[in-house]
Amino acid sequence: MKFNKGDKVRFLNEEGSGTVVSADGKRVKVLTAEGMEIVYDASQLVHADVNKIRTEHNVENVKKKTKDAAPVNEEAEEEEAPGGNADGIYLLLTPIDENRLMECDIEIGLVNNTDYDIIYSYSYKYEKDFVAMCNGAAEEGSVTHLDTIVRMRMDEYATVKLDIIFFKNMPYEPLEPVSEIIRLKTVKFYKPNTWQRNVFSEKLAHLVPVCLFDDAVEEKKELDVNLQKKVAEFMSRKRDDGKNISRSHDFYAKQMEKEVDLHLEELVDNVSGMSNSDKLNYQLNHFRRELESALAGNIRKIVFIHGVGSGKLKAEICNILDTYHLRYHDASFRKYGFGATEVILK
């Protein structure tokens, strides 16, 4: 993986992140959040910017357009994930205890690494039939928990079925629904090299592609241009008809959302003389003020951008939110990476 000066990176074998100071082949000098310059092997680092990672690792010949793919009626063997960067839908299998990889239970998540929102249904095969386990909606750039497999009963739940419908709350290029049956290779879960880091999880995980899109840059640009034309034509027709152009539900929903950056450099002009404890308390006080303001106002949800770092700020934020009995979860990794928490207020 290539790194350039100024790139934000995360460490694969330890907690924390930093900024690239210089890069010479496989050796990369990183300025850590603690202010130390440390030389790492490039294989020990990963870009913190999810979009940058995905751009650098375009995978060819192993992707397919969903609109051209017919539903699968027969069980298909689990495929290898092509780097885990391609636009598409994935199953994310994560051991609940990284210290007991060969014996612990496994959580299954649904990764929506597309520009579409989806409606999904997840089932597993029982004898000759399928049993629905869960269903729901998942926003673009999200990871949704589906199920937890008990290690001793993995083979019973190895064949799963996913049905997916794609949509957007704005004019969009339609995609055909997806119906995939996948037979997981459970023998892999007893091999250490099965579990690897990827851009969708901070933990070791196994990534299984469900359906992948062709994310060629030129084609994406063409789709964006076509979308702009469709929106312009729609607005033009409204004006020509002499009708008032009404705001969409999505427009008003956006007015009820808020984003707060808790990075210290965004809050304080000069941090000299501040201890680590002072810095943390300043960020937490600002967090509390913004949360109280949002609760008192007409805000539906609020995203707090806290970064990755040591994880101390995020942990304190979660503790405070628990006292308010509010629902919260990791914000979209496509937009924020692993450094933001979304809070549902109403």
N, C-alpha and C positions, 0 to 999 in steps of 0.2 A: 504494500500500500504506500502511495506517495504522500509525503508531507511537505508543506511549505511554511516559511516563516510567517507567524501570525495565526496559524491554524489552531483551533481549539480541539484538544484531544482528551480522551479518557484512558485510564490505565486498565489493561485487561486482568492483570494479576494482583491488583490491589485497589483499594478505594481511592477516589479522588480524580482530579482533572488538572489541566494546565494549558499553557500556551507555548507553541513551538518557537524557540529562539533561533535555532539554526538546524539544518538537516544536511547530512553528508552521507549519501548512500543509505546504508542500513542503520547508521547511528543518528539519533535525533536528540538534541538538547532541548529540555522542556523546563519552563519556568512554572513551578507548582503554585498552588493557591497559598502556600505558606511562605512564598518568596524565595524558594531555593531553586537553583539551576542544577538539574540532574540529567545525565546522559542515559537514554534508553535505547534498546534495540527496537527497530521499527515494528517488529512482530509483536511487541508488547503493548502497542498503542492502537487506538482506533479513533477515528474522527468523532468528535462530539456532535458535529452538525450532521444530522441524519440525511438531509437532502444532498449534502456534498458526497456522502458515502454512496448513496444510490446513483448519483451522476457518474462517479468514477468507476463504478462496477456494472455498467450496462452489460447484460448477458444476452448473447445472440443464439439463435437456433434452438433454444430450449423453451422459448416463450410462445404463447399463442393468444390470439384475440378471443375473448370470451364470446363475442357476437358471432364468431365463426365456428364455435365449438358446440357440437350436439351433446345433449345430456348422456351421461354414461349409464348404461343399464347393467353392465357386468362389473364384478369386483375388480378393481385395479390395484396392482401392487403399489405400495408407497414409493414415491419418487424421491430422488435426492433434491434438496433445495439448492438452486443455483446461486449460492452466495448470500441468499436471503435479502437481496436488495431490489429485486424486480417488483414492479407494481403488480399487485394481485392479492389473493386471499391465501392465508397459511393457517395450519394448525401449529400451535406452539406448545410443546410438551416440556414441562419443567419439573425436576425432582423437588419435593418439598424440603429436602434436607441435603445440601450439597456435600456434606460430610459422610453421607450414607447413600452414595449414588447407586449402588448395586442392590439395595434392599428397600429403599423408602418408596412411598406411594408417589404417584405422578399426577400433576395438575395439567389439564388440557385447556388451552386458550385459543381464541379465534382472533387472528390478526387481520385487520382490514387495512391493508397498505394500498389503498386506491383513493381516487378523488371523488368517490361516490359514497353515500350512506347506503347501508344494506339492511334488509330484513332476512333473518336466517332461521333455519330449523336444524337442530342437531339430533341425530338418532344413532342407536347402535343395533347390530344384528343379534336377534335372539331366535335360535333354531332357524326356521325358514322365513321369519318375518322381521320387521324392524320396529323398535320401540323408541318413541320420541322422548328424549331426555329434557330438552329445553328449547326455547325459541325466543326471539326478541329482535331488537334493532341495535345496530352498531354504527357509530359515526365514523366518517373517514379518519384514517390515522389513529385507530384505537385498537386496544387489546382487550377482549372480553372473556371472562372466565366461563367455561362451559361445564366442566366436570372434573372430578378427582377419581383416578383409577387406583384401586387397591392392588398393590404389587402382585399378590398371590392370585388375583383373578384377572390379570391382564389379558390372557388369551380369550377369555369370555367376551371382552369388550374390544377386541382388536379390529373388528370390522365396523366402520362407522359411515354414516351417510350425512351429507350436508346439502341443503337446498337453500339457494341464495337468490334474492331479487335486488337489483341495483336501482337507485333513484337519487335525485337531487332536488333541493327546494328552489330550483331555478331552471331555466331552459338547459337541456342537456342532451348529449348524444345517447340514444337508448342502447342498452346492452341486453342480450338475451339472458334469461335466468340460468342459473347453474345448478345442476343436480349431479353430485359426485359421490361415488361409493369408494372408500379407500380401506385397504387392508393393511394395518400397521404391522411392521416387522418387529415384533416384540423382543426377538432375540437381540436386537441392537441395544436395548436398554440395559443389557448386562455387559456392555463393552464400554470402557472408559472414554475412548475417542469419539463415541456417539455424542457426548455432551460437549457443546462448544458455546462460546460467546457469540451473540449476534446483535444486530442493531435494534431488535425489538424487545430485548430483555436484558436486565442488569445481571441476571443469574445465568448459570450454565443451562443450556436448553437444547432440544432437538427440534428442528424446523422441518415441517412437511408441507410442500406446496399443494394447494387445492386447485387453484386456477391462476394463471399468470397472464399479464397483458404485455403487449409490445410497447415499450416505453421509449421508442426512438425519439430523439429530441426534435427532429424535423417534423415528424408526424404530430407530436404534441403541439408544436407551434401552429401547424395547420388547423388542428382541432380548435385551438384557442381563437384563431382568426375567424373560423366558421361560427363559433359561439358568439363572438362580438357582433358579427354580421346579423345573426338571428335575433339577438337582443335589440340591435338598432332597427331592424325591420319591424319588430314587434312594437317598439315605442313609436315608430313612424306611423304605423297603422292606427294606433290609439289617437295620435294627434289628428290624423286625417279624418277620423270618424267624429272628431269634435267632442270626444269624451274626456272626462277627467282621468288622469293616470293615477290609479289607486296604488297605494303602497302595499306590498305583499306582506303576508304574515311573517315571513323570514326577516324582512326589513325591520319591523317593529320588535321582533325578538332580539335582533342585534342591539337595539337601543337599551335593552334590559340586561346587557352583559357588560362586564368590566374586566380590565386586565391591569394588574399591579406588578411592577418590577421591583423586587426587593434587593437587587444587587446594591451593595453599599455605595458604589461609585455613582449610582443614579439618585441616591438620597443625600449624600454628603459631599461637599466640595473638597474638603480636606480631612483625611482620616488620621493624620499624624497626631501622635499623642494618645490615640484611642487604643485601649487594650482589646484583646479578642472578646472579652466579656462585655466591654462597652459597645463594641460593634454589634454583637449578637442582640443585646438588649435594645439598641437603637432600631434594628431591623424588626424585632418583635413588637416594639411599641408602634411602629409605623403599620405593621400588619394588623394590630388590634384596631387602630383608628380607621383603617380602610374597611375592615370587616364590619365594625359598628356602623359606619356610614352606609355601607351597602345594605345592611339589615334594616336600617331606618328608611332607606330610599326604595325606589321601584326597580331594584336589581334582582334578576332571576338567577344569575350565576356569575361567579367571579373567579378569575384565574390568577393565582399568585406565582410569579416567576422567582424561584429561589435558587436555581442552579443546583449542581450536584455536590461539589465540594466534599466535605467530611460527612455530610448528612445530618449534622447537628441542627441546622436551621429548619430543615424539613421535619425532623422528629419533634421539635418544639411546636411547630405550627400544627402538626397532627394532634399533639396533646391538647392544645388550646381548642381546636375544633371539636374534639371529643367532649369537652366540657359544655359546648354549645349544642351538642346532639345534632350536628349537621352532617349531611351526606357529603362525602368528598372522595376523589379518586385522582390518579395520575392524569394530567392533561394530555392532549394529543401529542404523541411522540413525533409525528410528522412535522409539527409546528414548533414544539419546544424541546424535543429530545426527552431526556429523563429529568429535566430540571424545573418542572412546574406542577402545581396541584390545582385542580378545578373543584370548586365548592358550589354545591347546589343549595340555593337559599329559599327558593319557592317552587 
